[in-house]
Amino acid sequence: MKPHVARPDPSSPGSGLDAVARASVEAVIASFESRQDVLLPILHGIQDALGFVPPASLPLVASALNLSRAEVHGVVSFYHHFRSEAPGRHVLRLCRAEACQAMG
């Protein structure tokens, strides 16, 4: 008889994250619990902790802030600063805005 292995419920928020990443995401969310309008700071905190915002973390953030996953995904996909995948070893950023061109 095979022993029963507990598997995470795929419908539960954050089920696609490993334990370390999930703990990092939950720690960032917990640090902003007493504040309002904290979606952007939470997303910045997750990216600072993990290097990117894993798609599996979006349900955790949405649940904590009483938002839909679509609302959180919309913010992550709208701002070019947020990454949905781990970055490469080297990251090159080009700024073609007028202010950057004026600065050389």
C-alpha positions in Angstrom: 0.0 0.0 0.0 1.4 3.4 -1.0 1.6 6.1 1.8 -0.6 9.0 1.2 1.3 12.1 0.1 -0.4 15.4 0.8 -0.5 17.6 -2.3 -1.3 21.3 -2.2 -4.7 22.2 -3.3 -4.3 23.8 -6.8 -7.2 26.1 -6.1 -5.6 27.6 -3.0 -3.8 30.9 -3.3 -0.1 30.6 -3.9 -0.1 26.8 -4.5 2.4 27.1 -7.3 5.1 28.6 -5.0 7.8 26.7 -3.1 7.9 27.1 0.6 10.7 29.8 0.6 9.0 31.9 -2.0 5.7 31.6 -0.3 7.2 32.7 3.0 8.8 35.7 1.3 5.5 36.7 -0.3 3.6 36.3 2.9 6.3 38.3 4.9 6.0 41.2 2.4 2.2 41.2 2.6 2.3 41.1 6.4 4.6 44.1 6.6 1.9 46.2 4.9 -1.2 44.9 6.6 -2.0 48.0 8.6 -1.8 50.3 5.6 -4.3 51.2 2.8 -3.5 51.3 -1.0 -0.5 49.0 -0.6 -0.7 47.0 -3.8 2.3 48.7 -5.5 4.5 48.6 -2.4 3.7 44.9 -1.9 4.6 44.1 -5.5 7.8 46.1 -5.2 8.6 44.2 -2.0 8.0 40.8 -3.6 10.2 41.8 -6.6 12.9 43.0 -4.2 12.8 39.8 -2.2 12.6 37.3 -5.1 13.9 39.2 -8.1 10.5 39.0 -9.9 6.8 38.7 -9.1 5.9 35.1 -9.6 2.4 34.6 -11.2 1.7 32.1 -8.5 2.0 34.9 -5.9 -0.8 36.9 -7.4 -3.6 35.0 -5.8 -2.0 35.5 -2.3 -1.7 39.2 -2.9 -5.3 39.4 -4.3 -6.7 37.4 -1.3 -4.8 39.6 1.3 -6.1 42.8 -0.3 -9.6 41.6 -1.2 -8.9 42.2 -4.9 -9.5 39.9 -7.8 -6.5 38.1 -9.4 -7.3 40.0 -12.6 -6.9 43.4 -10.9 -3.5 42.4 -9.4 -2.4 40.9 -12.8 -3.5 44.1 -14.5 -1.2 46.1 -12.3 1.8 43.8 -12.8 1.3 43.7 -16.5 0.7 47.4 -16.9 4.0 48.6 -15.2 7.1 47.7 -17.2 9.2 47.6 -14.0 7.6 44.4 -12.8 8.9 41.1 -14.1 6.9 37.9 -14.2 10.0 35.7 -14.7 13.4 35.5 -13.1 15.7 38.0 -14.7 18.9 37.0 -16.5 22.4 37.5 -15.0 22.7 40.9 -16.7 19.8 43.4 -17.2 20.1 46.2 -19.7 17.7 49.1 -19.6 17.4 51.8 -22.2 15.6 55.0 -21.6 14.6 56.9 -24.7 12.5 59.5 -22.9 13.3 63.2 -23.5 14.6 63.6 -19.9 17.0 60.8 -20.3 18.2 62.1 -23.7 18.8 65.5 -22.1 20.9 64.0 -19.4 23.0 62.2 -22.1 
